[in-house]
């Protein structure tokens, strides 16, 4: 009887230690919130939209900084990169953003990060997936982009 109680107590302690360790290491949501850094769009999956605009290649770089601001560079085909900026926040498992002109992003995103890969999935529908790779945004793109204000 005493041995059974000791085993139960040991099991209870082991479960409690495992739970405490899991909490101390951070949750999946904490890791998902780590979007800071420079990223290059490397893959898209759209449910209802074309990933190709005509026959043009779309290039996107984005920098999320620790202060909660972002700068995004977008280029369609052979044109110049357009520069968009604004603020971002992460709460309740969702990444949200507002452009510098005060307009919100088209939707919030569920994010996950695995090393040098950042995946953003449109919410709440989950139809569109954007995969980014950690990078250094080339200085040429930063210097030669056009500032673009959404209208």
C-alpha positions in Angstrom: 0.0 0.0 0.0 2.8 2.4 0.9 4.7 1.6 -2.3 1.5 2.3 -4.4 1.2 5.7 -2.7 4.9 6.5 -3.3 4.5 5.6 -7.0 1.4 7.8 -7.3 3.2 10.7 -5.6 6.2 10.2 -7.8 4.0 10.2 -10.9 2.2 13.3 -9.7 5.5 15.1 -9.1 6.8 14.0 -12.5 3.7 15.3 -14.3 3.9 18.6 -12.3 7.6 19.0 -13.2 6.9 18.2 -16.9 4.1 20.8 -16.9 6.3 23.4 -15.2 9.1 22.7 -17.7 6.7 23.1 -20.6 5.5 26.4 -19.3 9.0 27.7 -18.6 10.2 26.9 -22.1 7.5 29.0 -23.6 4.4 28.1 -25.5 4.0 27.6 -29.2 2.2 31.0 -29.3 5.3 32.7 -27.8 7.5 31.2 -30.5 5.0 32.2 -33.2 5.1 35.8 -32.1 8.8 36.0 -33.0 8.4 37.6 -36.4 11.1 40.2 -35.9 13.7 40.4 -38.6 14.0 40.7 -42.3 12.1 38.2 -44.5 11.8 37.4 -48.2 8.6 35.9 -49.6 9.5 32.5 -51.2 6.2 30.8 -51.6 2.4 31.5 -51.7 -0.7 29.4 -51.8 -3.9 31.1 -52.7 -7.3 29.5 -52.6 -9.1 32.0 -54.7 -6.5 34.5 -56.0 -3.9 34.1 -58.7 -0.4 33.7 -57.3 0.8 35.1 -60.6 -0.3 38.6 -61.7 -0.6 38.2 -65.5 2.8 36.8 -66.4 4.7 39.0 -63.9 6.8 37.7 -61.0 5.9 39.3 -57.6 8.8 39.9 -55.2 8.2 40.9 -51.5 10.6 41.7 -48.6 9.4 42.7 -45.2 11.2 43.8 -42.0 9.3 43.6 -38.7 11.3 45.4 -36.0 11.2 45.0 -32.2 9.5 48.4 -31.8 6.3 47.1 -33.6 6.9 48.8 -36.9 7.3 47.2 -40.4 8.7 48.2 -43.8 7.6 46.1 -46.8 9.1 46.2 -50.3 6.9 44.9 -53.2 7.8 44.6 -56.9 5.6 43.4 -59.7 7.5 42.2 -62.7 10.4 44.4 -63.9 9.2 47.6 -62.2 10.7 49.2 -59.1 10.1 48.1 -55.6 7.3 50.0 -53.8 7.8 50.7 -50.1 5.0 50.4 -47.6 5.4 51.0 -43.8 3.3 50.9 -40.7 2.9 49.2 -37.4 2.3 45.6 -36.4 1.2 43.8 -33.2 0.8 40.2 -32.1 -1.9 39.2 -29.7 -4.4 36.3 -29.1 -2.4 34.2 -31.6 -2.8 36.7 -34.5 -0.5 39.1 -36.3 -2.2 42.4 -37.2 -0.9 45.4 -39.0 -1.8 49.0 -39.9 -0.3 50.9 -42.8 1.2 54.3 -42.2 -2.0 55.9 -43.7 -4.1 54.3 -41.0 -5.6 51.5 -43.1 -5.5 48.0 -41.6 -4.1 45.0 -43.4 -6.6 43.0 -45.4 -6.8 40.5 -42.6 -4.9 39.2 -39.5 -2.6 36.3 -39.9 -1.8 33.2 -37.8 1.9 32.8 -37.8 4.4 30.1 -37.1 8.1 30.1 -37.2 10.6 27.2 -37.6 14.1 28.5 -37.6 14.6 30.6 -40.7 11.1 30.0 -42.1 8.1 32.2 -41.2 4.6 31.1 -42.3 1.7 33.5 -42.3 -1.9 32.1 -42.8 -4.8 34.4 -43.5 -7.3 34.4 -40.7 -10.1 33.5 -40.1 -10.5 31.6 -43.4 -7.0 30.0 -43.7 -7.2 30.1 -47.5 -4.0 32.0 -48.2 -0.5 31.0 -47.0 2.6 33.1 -47.3 6.0 31.5 -46.6 9.0 33.8 -45.9 12.7 33.0 -45.6 15.0 34.9 -43.2 17.2 37.2 -45.2 19.0 40.5 -45.4 17.1 42.9 -47.5 19.5 44.2 -50.2 20.5 47.8 -49.7 19.8 48.5 -53.4 16.1 47.6 -52.8 15.9 49.9 -49.7 17.6 52.8 -51.5 15.8 52.6 -54.8 12.2 51.8 -53.7 9.3 54.2 -54.2 7.4 55.3 -51.1 3.8 54.1 -51.7 0.8 55.3 -49.7 -2.2 53.1 -50.0 -5.3 55.0 -51.2 
